Each structure stands twice: as C-alpha cells, then as structure tokens.
Amino acid sequence: GESVGLHLPTLSVQEGDNSIINCAYSNSASDYFIWYKQESEKGPQFIIDIRSNMDKRQGQRVTVLLNKTVKHLSLQIAATQPGDSAVYFCAENEGGNNRLAFGKGNQVVVIP
Amino acid sequence: GAVVSQHPSRVICKSGTSVKIECRSLDFQATTMFWYRQFPKQSLMLMATSNEGSKATYEQGVEKDKFLINHASLTLSTLTVTSAHPEDSSFYICSARGEGKNIQYFGAGTRLSVL
C-alpha cells in the first residue's frame, strides 16, 4: 500500500543561483549513470548521463560529476530557473544488468 | 530525443474491473520496455521488464497474473491490471529502450484510481 509521512530531501535555491544535487550509489560494478528530472504527475525526463570511465560530463546548464572511489554522483545546475523545480533522481545501470536502479530522489524548489 | 507515449494518463475504475495501459515508442524501435510503479514521494519501483516477442520478467513480489504484460511489437507494450482493487491505485510509468542503448525514455505515466 501507499506510505504516508515520507519527505524527500529538499533543496531550496534562489533563482539564478547554482544547485548541487547529490546521490550515493550502491553497486561498485555499476558502469553507467543517468540523471532524470520528474515533475508532478509526469514521467521522468532524461537530463544527462555518464559512463564509469569518465568523471565529469557537461550539458546545457548541467554538469554531472562521478566519484567512483566513494560511489558518489552529483548534478550541478547552473543559474537555476523556476522551471527547474522538480524531483531529481539518479539511476545506475549495473554492469551487464538490463535494468536501472533508481535513487530515492531529491526535491528542488526554486524561489523566484 | 526519443518519444514514448503512454495512454491513458488517468483512469478511474470500479473495484474488480481490469484496466489496460498502453506504452508506445513513437520514433524508435524499443527492444526492451519497462513498467514501473511509483507511490507518492517515493522512487520508481520496477515491476517488470519485457522484451519484444518474449515473456516479461517480473520483479520479486510482483504478481504476474495480476499485472499482465504484453510486448507484441517493437513499438508497443501493454500492462493490464486485472481485477483491480483499491490497493492497486498508484502511478504507473513505462519506459522504452532501443537495442544496444542504455538510456530509458519514459512515458508520461498513468494515474490509476480504483474505487
């Protein structure tokens, strides 16, 4: 059944500031990672991905950093805009596995 | 980017009825499709993985007779919630992935409410 009383970690950020969203992953065998953005009552939207042979990748206003030593992934959003308000999920693809394992999610609230 | 269409976006049904949700890849061939369930303020929970032309692989704890999955073509997968009950009320989301690709592209989700 559905759970009640859950609260996602929330990051409140002033419009125009940079946002950093963090994610710890669990499987050292994971070789591919994706960040998704999900708005209310919508499906996740692909933002950026990175392979395990890289430690940084940049997109439009977004940067993903990967630290395999501590199994940590981060998403940086530059000049955060109101349209960036959403829940952000990291996902890992375990090597040889067909599936993505999703993190718990982080709520970003942009204050105009 | 790749487009995945999911329909319907919202459905309300009576307890005991069956509901079918469709997931279509519009501009690519999806060799693999995935079905997820999501509770409020929680992450996506994988229910099953389906490959075109073969039986779906269900995650532990997901009843295959309750959640029927068909992936008859490279652009269409369906999820049928059979004999729905109020506890089946949830947000169901599909995703699709092309052959040799890692990125999953998601549909818009279906909000199922069982009365």
Interface residues (C-beta under 8 A of the other chain):
Chain A: G1 E2 S3 L6 H7 L8 Y32 I34 Y36 E41 K42 G43 P44 Q45 F46 D49 F89 N93 N98 R99 L100 F102 G103 K104 G105
Chain B: G1 V4 Q6 T32 F34 F39 P40 K41 Q42 S43 L44 L46 T49 E87 S89 S90 F91 I93 S95 N102 I103 Q104 Y105 F106 G107 A108 G109 R111
